[in-house]
């Protein structure tokens, strides 16, 4: 019974946040209702993937290695956007109907080898416990029981083998001994989704082995998937690495870009980089997040809040471009911590390096 009540509270967290999240002015509340169709960015992403795969399969207009490499780079971007589509599904905001989000999420999850139900369980807790030890999505970086040495080694694995690291990180919540997912129906559903993933990919790998299409498979899946894993991890780090727990705007880097290219990237990735605002208003349609931020900054107390944050040594991390946000993140790469670990690591970063105070392991 207690487990059912807990799951009910967690499920409500992503469906009805507007009932409990501080919204600010009435105009910001209205932005929850002003949603446009997500079909355009969806179709742009699907068309991009289809066009790139068609080019790689046909060799049109040339099979030269430079052209192939360029097409793969474009394919990596659009395939990376599958994760943002997955993210919209788990919030039930990609489509108006809940079932359509679940159906699409199960398809995308099968392609990404992460069951939709697992991702939803993890992501709900990411919003409820952002940057805290209970944030399964940001393990091990937010886990105070993990040493800096362990986190450094895992960060290397996470970046360079991200295509497998993501499946491991999300799957932990289901497979660990102390799993919070104890409801038999939920576990049965997750086992079913894992079964679908195994059957689907076993079929694909068998077909490739029987036909000998390894180079084609490498071009359209293996190489892009390897690179997408790297991009996804770097994006995750850009969103949260080195930042404290608690306040959503301080615990996540937010990109509010003005230039047309930056806006195009934001639109096709469902404005995932406007991350602090998304954590503040999880159910707000993605295209309204930047507008909500700008409206809040126009409030009289916004300047007071910024000054308070800077006085406390934790300025609100808002950036005018994706590159600037990523650049800010890089200074924390040698100390890959989030939340309580970030605070602890900052003290070690700032400590003078003397014979009596060596660099921590």
C-alpha positions, 0 to 999 in steps of 0.5 A, a space after each residue: 500500500 505504501 509503495 502504491 502511494 509513493 508511486 502515485 505521488 511520483 506519477 503526479 509529479 510529472 503530470 500535474 506540476 502546475 498545481 504545486 510548482 511556483 508559477 510566478 505571474 499569471 502570464 507565466 501560468 498562461 504559458 502552460 496553456 499556449 502550446 503549439 503542435 510538436 509535429 513540426 520538430 518531430 517531422 524535421 527530426 524524422 526527415 533528417 534521419 531518413 534523408 541521412 540514412 537514404 544518402 548513406 545507403 544509396 551512396 548519393 551523390 558520392 561515396 567519398 569518405 569526406 561526404 560520408 563523414 559529413 552526413 554521419 555528423 548530421 545524422 548524429 545530431 538528429 539521432 541525438 534529438 531522439 533522446 529529447 523526443 523521448 524526454 517529451 514522451 516521458 513528460 506526456 507533452 509530445 502529444 496531447 493524448 497520454 497513450 500516444 506519448 507512451 506508445 511513441 516512448 516505447 518505440 523510441 526506448 526500444 531504439 535507444 535500449 532504454 525501456 520507456 517505463 524505466 526512463 520514466 521512473 528515473 526521470 520522475 525522481 530526477 525532477 523530484 530530487 534534482 542533483 540530490 543523492 536520490 537522483 538516479 539519473 545523475 548517478 554516480 556524480 551526485 552520490 556522496 558514497 562514490 569517491 572522486 577517483 571512482 567518479 573520474 573513471 566512470 566519467 571517462 566511461 560515460 563520455 567515450 562509451 555513452 551508448 552503453 553507459 546510458 543503458 546501465 545508468 537508467 537500468 540500475 533503478 530496476 536491477 539493483 538490490 535496493 530498487 524502489 520499483 517493487 510493484 509487481 505490475 510495474 516490474 512485469 511491464 518493464 520486463 516485457 519492455 526489456 524483452 521487446 528490446 532484446 528481440 528487436 536488436 537480436 533480429 537486427 544483429 542476426 540480419 546483419 550477420 547473415 547478409 554481411 552488411 557490416 559496413 552499412 550497419 556501421 555507417 547508419 547505426 554503430 558509428 552514429 550511436 557511438 558518437 550520439 552517446 558522447 553527445 548525450 553525456 556531454 549534454 548531461 554534463 552541460 546541464 548539471 555538472 558542478 552545480 548544487 542541489 535544491 533550487 532548479 535555476 541554480 542546479 541546472 545551466 540554462 541557455 536562452 539564445 537570441 541568434 537564429 542558429 541557436 534558436 534552430 538548434 533549440 527548436 529541433 531539440 525541444 528547447 532541452 537546453 533551457 534546462 533550469 526553467 524546464 525544471 522549474 516548470 516541468 509541464 510547460 510547453 518547450 517553446 514557451 520556456 525562454 519566454 517564461 524566463 524573460 517574463 520572470 526577469 522583467 519582475 521587480 524582484 528578479 534583480 534582487 534574486 540575482 544579486 542574492 545568488 551572486 552574494 552567496 557564491 552561486 550565481 544563476 547559470 544562464 548563458 546566451 549560447 550552447 557553447 558558452 554553457 558547455 565551456 562553463 561546464 568543462 572546468 568541472 570535468 576534472 572534478 565530476 561532481 553534482 550536488 553535495 559532491 560538487 560542493 565538496 569538490 569545489 572546496 578541493 578545487 579551491 584548496 592550495 596545492 602544497 606538499 601538505 595538501 596534495 591534489 586529492 585522488 
